[in-house]
Structure formats: C-alpha cells, structure tokens
Amino acid sequence: MRWLKGLILAIILLAVLLVGILFAVNNQQTVPLNLIWMELPAVSLSVWLLAALVCGVLLGMLAMTGVWLRLRTALSRAQRQNRQQRKELDRLRVQELKELP
C-alpha cells in the first residue's frame, strides 16, 4: 500500500513538472514589470508569474503561522491534560481494586 501511495505521488509530481515546463515554454515574451516606485527589467512572462506564485505561497505560509502556533499550543495543552487524566484514572482503578474485599 505504501508503494502505491509513493507511485501516485510520483505521478502527480511528474504531471505538475510537465505542466510547469509547458507553461514556461509557451510564455517566453519578455515583459518589464512596472511597480509604482520602480521599473524592473524585462524578463519572460513565465518568470514574473512564477515569482508572483512563490511570493503568494510564502505570504500565505507567513499568514498561517499564527494560527498554526495557536493550534500547536492547544494540542500540547490537551495532550498534557489527557496524560494527567489517564494517570488519575489509573490511580483510581488501583484504589478501587484495593478496596474490594
């Protein structure tokens, strides 16, 4: 089953790679990028679009860091409380067995 998951992942990665190569080949026009305060040099359109994609992914990851940290601390707290409750439950079970005649 593990090899099937690896095979499916490899096929998906290969498909994404092929689509990326086709995208880069079909968008070779050079385009200067004019940001309001400066103009960047003319580079192929695929480079600008891939750079925008990378910036968007990085900004999304940065935006999700706060949520991730909050969920991580909540999980740690819940696991710690779960361990404490299991210890108390085990202690009560042992105590109940000792009280039986």
N, C-alpha and C positions, 0 to 999 in steps of 0.2 A: 504494500500500500504506500509505503514511503517513497519508493521509486516512481510510482505513478504520480504522486504529488510533485516530485522533482522534475519529471518529464513534462507535466503540464506547465510548471513554472518556466522551464526552459523554452517551451514553445511560445509562451506569452512574451517572454523577454526577446526572443528572436523576432517575433512579429512587430514588437514595438521598435526594435532596432531597424528593421527593414522600412517601416513607415517613416522613421526619422531620417534615414538615408534618402528615401524618395522625396521627402519634404525639402531637404537641403539641396538636392539636385534640381528640383523644379522651381526653386526660389533663389536664383542666382543674381537677380537685378540688384545693383548697388543703390543704396538709399541713404542719404545723410539724415541724421536724426537731429531735429531742432528742439532742444529743450529751451524753455523761455529765456534762461540766462546764458546759455551757451549752445554752440552747434557742434555736434560730434561728427567725426569723419564719416565719409560714405563707406559703408560695409554692406555685404549682401543682406538681403531681407531676412533670410533664414537665421542669420547670426543675431539680428536685433530681436526677432521673435523668440528665439531660444533663450536669449538673455532676459527678456521680459518674463518668460516662463520660470526661469531659475529664480529671478528676483521675487516673483509671486509665491513660489514654493517656500523660499526662505522666510519671507514676511509672514506667511501663513503658519509656519512652524514656530516662529517667534511669538506670534499672537496666541498660539495654543499652549505655550509653555506655562503660563499662569494656571490655566485650567488643569493641565497635566500635573503640576506640582500640588495643587489643591486635592485632586483625586488621589494622588500618591500618599499624601499625608493622611487622608481619610481612610485609605486602605490599611496603612500601618496601624492607625489607631484601632480600627475594627479587628485586625488580626491580634493585636496585643490584648484587647478586651476578650476576644474569643479564647485565647490561651488562658487568661485568668479565670474565665468561667468554666473551662474544662477542668482546671486544677481544683476549683471549688467543688464541681460536680463529682470528681473522683474522690475527694476528701469526704464528701457527704455519703457517697456509696460505701466507702470503707467504714465510716462511722455507723451506718445503718447495719452493716454486716456484723459489727462488733456487738451491737445492741440486741441482736436476735438470740433467743435462749438456746 
